[in-house]
Amino acid sequence: MARSTQAQKAQRVRAAQELLARGTSMVEAAVALSRDFGLSRRQAYRYLEEAHAVASPPVVAEASVTITLKIPSNIVRELRAYSAISGLTMSEIVRRAISAFLSAARGHG
């Protein structure tokens, strides 16, 4: 069986928190999580315990799609240098840049 991704874990913890917030008993919540996510009852209880332990709901990340871009080599060098200095991945830098560009474009649209 494959390990859960971070996004799947966050989604399951969030679902567990929602069940607990509605006053669902641990037993009923475990049954619901098992059914909804195809988990063992034991794993469902682990998600419920984690949901009970954390103060705020985890952020559920949106799925990523891989794309290929052709970028001039001088920009790639600058991107790599900035990545090393900032501690951000090149993907995160490009994602933020595209997001900022699209936000600005919508404002002028």
Residue pairs with C-beta under 8 A, 6 or more apart in sequence:
4 12
6 61
7 60
7 61
7 63
9 47
9 58
10 58
10 59
10 60
10 61
11 60
12 33
12 37
12 39
12 47
13 47
13 50
13 51
13 54
13 57
13 58
14 51
14 57
14 58
14 60
15 33
15 36
15 37
15 47
16 29
16 33
16 44
16 47
16 48
16 50
16 51
17 51
17 54
17 57
19 28
19 29
19 32
19 33
19 48
20 29
20 48
20 51
20 52
24 32
26 45
26 48
29 44
29 48
30 41
30 44
30 45
30 48
31 41
31 44
33 39
33 44
33 47
33 48
34 40
34 41
34 43
34 44
37 44
39 47
69 94
71 79
79 90
79 93
79 94
80 90
82 88
82 93
83 89
83 90
83 93
86 93
88 96
